[in-house]
Amino acid sequence: LYRSVGAKIERGTLRDALEEIFETVIDEIMSDISGWRKSMIHYVKDENPEINSALVALSQKTDLDPKALATGAYAVYKMLELAQSEQSYITDEDE
């Protein structure tokens, strides 16, 4: 589902790549926000349980809407993950 934005980096800037990552993640979220959030809950539980635990604790200690908090946090998690993947792509291409 996530296509590489390496070509954008080659002909554009890092900002272009980050905008592409943002748009890609937001488009996926908006296609089925509830289903996306549920899949990310399971994904983050498996990949990084400490982050998941921190999100649960935060939602219990605030009056914020837990679903909105989770959606925002998981969106940032996914964007960082994709940016890290693109950084690896750039580094691999340079070698």
C-alpha positions as CSV (number, residue, x, y, z in Angstrom):
1,L,0.0,0.0,0.0
2,Y,2.8,2.4,0.8
3,R,4.7,3.2,-2.3
4,S,8.3,4.4,-2.2
5,V,8.8,8.1,-2.3
6,G,12.5,7.7,-3.3
7,A,11.8,9.1,-6.7
8,K,10.4,12.3,-5.2
9,I,13.6,12.6,-3.1
10,E,15.7,12.2,-6.2
11,R,14.0,15.0,-8.1
12,G,12.7,17.1,-5.2
13,T,13.5,17.8,-1.7
14,L,13.2,16.0,1.6
15,R,10.2,18.2,2.3
16,D,8.5,16.8,-0.8
17,A,9.1,13.3,0.5
18,L,7.7,14.1,3.9
19,E,4.6,15.7,2.4
20,E,4.2,12.6,0.3
21,I,4.4,10.4,3.4
22,F,1.9,12.6,5.2
23,E,-0.5,12.4,2.3
24,T,-0.1,8.7,2.0
25,V,-0.8,8.0,5.7
26,I,-3.7,10.4,5.9
27,D,-5.3,8.9,2.7
28,E,-5.1,5.5,4.2
29,I,-6.5,6.6,7.6
30,M,-9.5,8.4,6.0
31,S,-10.4,5.4,3.8
32,D,-11.4,3.5,7.0
33,I,-10.4,5.3,10.2
34,S,-11.9,2.7,12.6
35,G,-10.4,-0.2,10.8
36,W,-7.0,1.5,10.4
37,R,-6.9,2.4,14.1
38,K,-7.7,-1.2,15.1
39,S,-5.0,-2.6,12.8
40,M,-2.5,-0.1,14.1
41,I,-3.3,-1.1,17.7
42,H,-2.4,-4.7,17.0
43,Y,0.6,-3.7,14.9
44,V,2.1,-1.4,17.5
45,K,1.4,-3.9,20.3
46,D,3.5,-6.4,18.4
47,E,6.2,-4.1,17.1
48,N,6.6,-1.7,20.1
49,P,4.6,-2.7,23.1
50,E,6.2,0.1,25.2
51,I,4.7,2.8,23.0
52,N,1.4,1.1,23.1
53,S,1.5,0.9,26.9
54,A,2.4,4.6,27.1
55,L,-0.6,5.5,24.9
56,V,-2.9,3.5,27.1
57,A,-1.5,5.2,30.2
58,L,-1.8,8.6,28.6
59,S,-5.4,8.1,27.6
60,Q,-6.3,6.9,31.1
61,K,-4.7,10.0,32.7
62,T,-6.3,12.6,30.5
63,D,-9.8,13.7,29.5
64,L,-8.8,13.4,25.8
65,D,-10.8,11.2,23.5
66,P,-8.9,7.9,23.6
67,K,-9.8,7.1,19.9
68,A,-8.6,10.5,18.7
69,L,-5.4,10.2,20.8
70,A,-4.7,6.8,19.4
71,T,-5.4,7.8,15.9
72,G,-3.0,10.8,16.1
73,A,-0.3,8.8,17.8
74,Y,-0.5,5.9,15.4
75,A,-0.5,8.3,12.5
76,V,2.8,9.9,13.7
77,Y,4.2,6.4,14.4
78,K,3.5,5.3,10.9
79,M,4.9,8.5,9.4
80,L,8.1,8.2,11.4
81,E,8.4,4.6,10.3
82,L,8.0,5.5,6.6
83,A,10.4,8.4,6.9
84,Q,13.0,6.0,8.5
85,S,12.4,3.6,5.7
86,E,13.0,6.4,3.2
87,Q,16.1,7.4,5.0
88,S,17.4,3.9,4.7
89,Y,16.6,4.0,1.0
90,I,18.6,7.2,0.5
91,T,21.5,5.8,2.5
92,D,21.5,2.6,0.5
93,E,21.4,4.5,-2.8
94,D,24.4,6.6,-1.7
95,E,26.6,3.6,-1.1
